Amino acid sequence: MSHTPHELAEEFPSQTDAIHRLKVSDAHFARLADDYHAINRTIHRAETGIEPVDELVETNMRKQRAMLKDEIARMLSSA
């Protein structure tokens, strides 16, 4: 598959160790990371026309991704 933008390691390049550590030690963080990854892949597939969706659906998915990213960022800053 082609490169998917907005992966967590790309969004937080200086915190890849913390991301890994939290994924294995914090179930809530691991779920957030999994949810982020899933929605990010779905958005990428919609943007590239692989699985097109309605514009409103795509907008709502982007908002959901942003909310997940904000919570992940908050947890990383506390780690």
C-alpha positions in Angstrom: 0.0 0.0 0.0 1.1 3.5 -0.6 2.4 5.9 2.1 -0.5 7.0 4.4 0.0 10.5 5.7 -0.8 11.5 9.3 0.6 8.3 11.0 1.3 8.9 14.7 5.1 8.5 14.2 4.9 11.2 11.6 2.7 13.5 13.7 4.9 13.1 16.8 8.3 12.2 15.4 10.2 13.1 18.6 7.9 10.9 20.7 8.0 7.6 19.0 9.6 5.9 22.0 6.8 7.3 24.3 4.2 6.1 21.8 5.5 2.6 21.8 5.9 2.6 25.6 2.4 3.8 26.1 0.9 1.4 23.6 2.3 -1.6 25.6 1.7 -0.2 29.1 -1.6 1.8 28.9 -4.7 0.0 27.5 -6.6 3.3 27.0 -3.7 4.8 25.0 -3.4 1.6 22.9 -7.1 1.8 22.1 -6.8 5.5 21.1 -3.8 4.7 18.9 -5.7 1.8 17.3 -8.8 4.0 16.7 -6.6 6.8 15.3 -4.8 4.3 12.9 -8.2 2.9 11.7 -9.8 6.2 11.1 -6.7 7.6 9.4 -6.6 4.6 7.0 -10.3 5.1 6.2 -9.7 8.8 5.5 -6.8 8.0 3.3 -8.8 5.5 1.3 -11.6 8.1 0.9 -9.2 10.8 -0.1 -7.5 8.7 -2.7 -10.8 7.5 -4.2 -10.2 3.8 -3.2 -13.4 3.9 -1.1 -15.1 7.2 -1.7 -17.6 8.6 0.9 -19.9 11.5 1.1 -18.2 14.8 1.8 -20.0 15.2 5.2 -18.9 11.8 6.3 -15.3 12.5 5.3 -15.4 15.8 7.2 -16.8 14.1 10.3 -14.1 11.4 10.1 -11.4 14.2 10.0 -13.0 15.8 13.1 -12.9 12.4 14.8 -9.2 11.9 13.9 -8.4 15.4 15.2 -10.1 14.7 18.5 -8.2 11.4 18.8 -4.9 13.2 18.0 -5.6 15.8 20.6 -6.2 13.2 23.3 -3.1 11.3 22.2 -1.1 14.5 22.3 -2.4 15.3 25.8 -1.4 11.8 27.0 2.1 12.1 25.4 2.7 15.4 27.1 1.9 13.8 30.5 4.1 10.8 29.8 
